[in-house]
Amino acid sequence: MAARAMAIGILLTALASAAVAEEWTRARIDRLPDSAFAVVEIAPGGRKVRHLPHHDETGAVDAAHLRAARARLPQVKWLDPASEAIARRHLDEHAREPRVRARDLPC
């Protein structure tokens, strides 16, 4: 029951984030540097697979996109299962930063 409540909370957070966050177009996301993503994996053949953008072009953390990235963690199809823990740790570190929390990020 607790897991279901947690899943509902994550879904509601994601929906709220989408409503508040400025929509980032595919073109804008494609222009972001690799450092804007929680994890960058390399697929067989050398193609980059970038997951969970949450920094803008200046390198600043975007609080709404950080919330959305944290909510989407369970939905990502990882090439390497260990990448999920790396992404979670990275996103959680940002969530604990005072300057990000000040921008209405629930922790």
Backbone as CSV, one residue per row, in Angstrom:
resi,resn,N_x,N_y,N_z,CA_x,CA_y,CA_z,C_x,C_y,C_z
1,MET,0.820,-1.189,0.000,0.000,0.000,0.000,0.867,1.257,0.000
2,ALA,1.946,1.240,0.798,2.833,2.399,0.852,3.506,2.638,-0.495
3,ALA,3.861,1.552,-1.175,4.493,1.687,-2.491,3.527,2.328,-3.481
4,ARG,2.257,1.951,-3.379,1.262,2.528,-4.287,1.085,4.021,-4.014
5,ALA,1.046,4.385,-2.753,0.924,5.796,-2.389,2.130,6.582,-2.878
6,MET,3.312,5.973,-2.767,4.522,6.639,-3.244,4.461,6.834,-4.757
7,ALA,4.011,5.804,-5.478,3.905,5.898,-6.938,2.920,6.985,-7.346
8,ILE,1.813,7.080,-6.624,0.820,8.123,-6.912,1.430,9.497,-6.648
9,GLY,2.181,9.610,-5.566,2.845,10.883,-5.259,3.827,11.288,-6.340
10,ILE,4.583,10.324,-6.845,5.538,10.610,-7.918,4.800,11.056,-9.165
11,LEU,3.711,10.366,-9.491,2.930,10.730,-10.670,2.371,12.139,-10.533
12,LEU,1.821,12.454,-9.376,1.280,13.800,-9.163,2.367,14.865,-9.248
13,THR,3.542,14.561,-8.723,4.664,15.491,-8.817,5.048,15.717,-10.269
14,ALA,5.089,14.642,-11.038,5.443,14.761,-12.453,4.406,15.592,-13.203
15,LEU,3.142,15.348,-12.912,2.088,16.114,-13.576,2.160,17.590,-13.200
16,ALA,2.397,17.871,-11.932,2.526,19.257,-11.485,3.739,19.910,-12.132
17,SER,4.822,19.170,-12.256,6.034,19.699,-12.873,5.778,20.065,-14.323
18,ALA,5.073,19.211,-15.021,4.791,19.469,-16.432,3.939,20.716,-16.587
19,ALA,3.037,20.937,-15.641,2.167,22.102,-15.718,2.919,23.395,-15.430
20,VAL,3.953,23.331,-14.581,4.678,24.520,-14.166,5.904,24.771,-15.034
21,ALA,6.540,23.716,-15.482,7.798,23.834,-16.213,7.588,24.428,-17.591
22,GLU,8.540,25.248,-17.984,8.554,25.735,-19.361,8.896,24.543,-20.245
23,GLU,8.123,24.353,-21.280,8.353,23.228,-22.188,9.688,23.402,-22.898
24,TRP,10.516,22.380,-22.843,11.770,22.378,-23.580,11.529,21.608,-24.866
25,THR,11.777,22.230,-25.981,11.586,21.566,-27.269,12.672,20.522,-27.485
26,ARG,12.423,19.585,-28.382,13.418,18.567,-28.727,14.685,19.258,-29.230
27,ALA,14.542,20.317,-30.029,15.709,21.032,-30.561,16.539,21.636,-29.428
28,ARG,15.871,22.204,-28.431,16.592,22.791,-27.298,17.332,21.712,-26.517
29,ILE,16.671,20.602,-26.259,17.304,19.497,-25.530,18.492,18.955,-26.316
30,ASP,18.338,18.841,-27.629,19.435,18.334,-28.468,20.663,19.243,-28.421
31,ARG,20.440,20.541,-28.198,21.562,21.493,-28.141,22.256,21.515,-26.781
32,LEU,21.640,20.937,-25.759,22.239,20.947,-24.425,23.524,20.118,-24.412
33,PRO,24.499,20.545,-23.617,25.726,19.728,-23.482,25.431,18.476,-22.664
34,ASP,26.289,17.496,-22.774,26.115,16.253,-22.018,25.999,16.511,-20.519
35,SER,26.658,17.541,-20.033,26.636,17.845,-18.601,25.252,18.284,-18.102
36,ALA,24.316,18.540,-18.999,22.960,18.943,-18.619,22.091,17.755,-18.226
37,PHE,22.600,16.534,-18.382,21.837,15.313,-18.168,22.349,14.576,-16.933
38,ALA,21.458,13.804,-16.313,21.851,13.045,-15.125,22.879,11.978,-15.472
39,VAL,22.700,11.317,-16.606,23.605,10.248,-17.041,23.673,10.248,-18.564
40,VAL,24.858,10.009,-19.086,25.041,9.798,-20.522,25.633,8.404,-20.676
41,GLU,24.889,7.538,-21.358,25.363,6.177,-21.601,25.822,6.075,-23.053
42,ILE,26.679,5.119,-23.319,27.146,4.864,-24.685,26.581,3.515,-25.124
43,ALA,25.776,3.564,-26.176,25.155,2.346,-26.700,26.154,1.595,-27.564
44,PRO,25.881,0.324,-27.813,26.731,-0.410,-28.757,26.781,0.357,-30.078
45,GLY,27.937,0.470,-30.643,28.102,1.257,-31.854,28.529,2.688,-31.579
46,GLY,28.599,3.054,-30.283,29.116,4.367,-29.934,28.107,5.496,-29.836
47,ARG,26.816,5.232,-30.051,25.799,6.287,-29.982,25.573,6.691,-28.527
48,LYS,25.498,8.005,-28.273,25.221,8.500,-26.923,23.729,8.408,-26.641
49,VAL,23.403,7.983,-25.423,22.023,7.974,-24.939,22.008,8.829,-23.679
50,ARG,21.417,10.022,-23.807,21.424,10.987,-22.704,20.086,10.928,-21.972
51,HIS,20.145,10.830,-20.655,18.938,10.654,-19.842,18.726,11.817,-18.878
52,LEU,17.494,12.247,-18.767,17.011,13.131,-17.711,17.678,14.510,-17.693
53,PRO,17.381,15.338,-18.687,17.934,16.697,-18.695,17.350,17.521,-17.539
54,HIS,18.214,18.289,-16.880,17.745,19.114,-15.770,18.602,20.373,-15.571
55,HIS,19.628,20.550,-16.390,20.403,21.797,-16.393,20.035,22.551,-17.666
56,ASP,19.993,23.872,-17.596,19.742,24.650,-18.798,21.053,24.897,-19.548
57,GLU,20.992,25.720,-20.574,22.166,25.986,-21.408,23.306,26.646,-20.651
58,THR,22.983,27.344,-19.574,24.020,28.036,-18.799,24.651,27.120,-17.751
59,GLY,24.080,25.932,-17.573,24.568,25.010,-16.561,23.793,25.088,-15.258
60,ALA,22.874,26.045,-15.167,22.061,26.177,-13.957,21.046,25.041,-13.877
61,VAL,20.774,24.585,-12.672,19.757,23.560,-12.473,18.386,24.209,-12.625
62,ASP,17.546,23.618,-13.444,16.169,24.065,-13.616,15.313,23.241,-12.656
63,ALA,14.746,23.885,-11.635,14.034,23.170,-10.569,12.865,22.351,-11.106
64,ALA,12.096,22.895,-12.024,10.946,22.158,-12.558,11.392,20.922,-13.326
65,HIS,12.469,21.047,-14.102,12.957,19.893,-14.858,13.672,18.892,-13.951
66,LEU,14.244,19.370,-12.855,14.816,18.455,-11.869,13.707,17.622,-11.232
67,ARG,12.599,18.263,-10.861,11.453,17.518,-10.316,10.977,16.481,-11.316
68,ALA,10.849,16.884,-12.567,10.374,15.957,-13.603,11.358,14.808,-13.793
69,ALA,12.647,15.095,-13.782,13.661,14.047,-13.947,13.591,13.045,-12.805
70,ARG,13.434,13.535,-11.584,13.336,12.633,-10.431,12.083,11.769,-10.524
71,ALA,10.995,12.338,-11.006,9.751,11.578,-11.144,9.839,10.529,-12.256
72,ARG,10.638,10.816,-13.278,10.740,9.895,-14.422,11.795,8.804,-14.243
73,LEU,12.582,8.861,-13.199,13.641,7.856,-12.989,13.164,6.412,-13.192
74,PRO,12.022,6.005,-12.616,11.607,4.603,-12.774,11.186,4.240,-14.200
75,GLN,10.957,5.224,-15.039,10.478,4.971,-16.397,11.604,4.806,-17.416
76,VAL,12.816,5.156,-17.037,13.939,5.140,-17.980,14.344,3.707,-18.304
77,LYS,14.628,3.461,-19.570,15.173,2.171,-20.007,16.693,2.327,-20.070
78,TRP,17.364,1.824,-19.048,18.806,1.987,-18.908,19.540,0.937,-19.735
79,LEU,20.626,1.331,-20.351,21.495,0.372,-21.030,22.251,-0.448,-19.993
80,ASP,22.693,0.224,-18.941,23.391,-0.421,-17.831,22.570,-0.166,-16.567
81,PRO,22.073,-1.200,-15.921,21.249,-0.997,-14.727,21.927,-0.161,-13.635
82,ALA,23.242,-0.167,-13.580,23.964,0.631,-12.582,23.788,2.133,-12.812
83,SER,23.418,2.525,-14.009,23.243,3.944,-14.322,22.100,4.576,-13.541
84,GLU,21.102,3.772,-13.181,19.981,4.324,-12.424,20.446,4.861,-11.070
85,ALA,21.281,4.121,-10.383,21.789,4.570,-9.079,22.636,5.825,-9.235
86,ILE,23.419,5.889,-10.296,24.249,7.071,-10.555,23.357,8.282,-10.796
87,ALA,22.325,8.105,-11.620,21.401,9.208,-11.916,20.661,9.646,-10.660
88,ARG,20.182,8.682,-9.890,19.442,9.013,-8.657,20.322,9.816,-7.697
89,ARG,21.554,9.384,-7.519,22.480,10.084,-6.624,22.718,11.517,-7.119
90,HIS,22.928,11.660,-8.419,23.177,12.974,-9.024,21.973,13.898,-8.805
91,LEU,20.785,13.404,-9.105,19.579,14.225,-8.968,19.283,14.538,-7.507
92,ASP,19.484,13.570,-6.628,19.243,13.803,-5.197,20.207,14.847,-4.628
93,GLU,21.438,14.853,-5.111,22.394,15.875,-4.653,21.893,17.268,-5.007
94,HIS,21.369,17.418,-6.228,20.810,18.722,-6.616,19.609,19.083,-5.755
95,ALA,18.773,18.107,-5.456,17.562,18.378,-4.673,17.889,18.878,-3.273
96,ARG,19.060,18.522,-2.760,19.468,18.964,-1.428,20.135,20.341,-1.435
97,GLU,20.438,20.875,-2.615,21.101,22.182,-2.689,20.122,23.285,-2.300
98,PRO,20.509,24.161,-1.387,19.607,25.229,-0.934,19.111,26.116,-2.065
99,ARG,19.958,26.421,-3.028,19.533,27.328,-4.098,18.490,26.687,-4.996
100,VAL,18.487,25.367,-5.095,17.469,24.678,-5.881,16.197,24.544,-5.061
101,ARG,16.336,24.163,-3.786,15.159,23.997,-2.930,14.412,25.314,-2.797
102,ALA,15.119,26.411,-2.838,14.480,27.704,-2.718,13.547,27.985,-3.884
103,ARG,13.734,27.276,-4.969,12.874,27.465,-6.135,11.714,26.477,-6.116
104,ASP,11.205,26.147,-4.982,10.000,25.350,-4.776,10.155,23.868,-5.072
105,LEU,11.303,23.297,-4.804,11.506,21.869,-5.024,11.205,21.102,-3.754
106,PRO,10.161,20.270,-3.756,9.908,19.467,-2.548,10.927,18.340,-2.442
107,CYS,11.470,18.133,-1.255,12.450,17.054,-1.042,11.844,15.961,-0.205
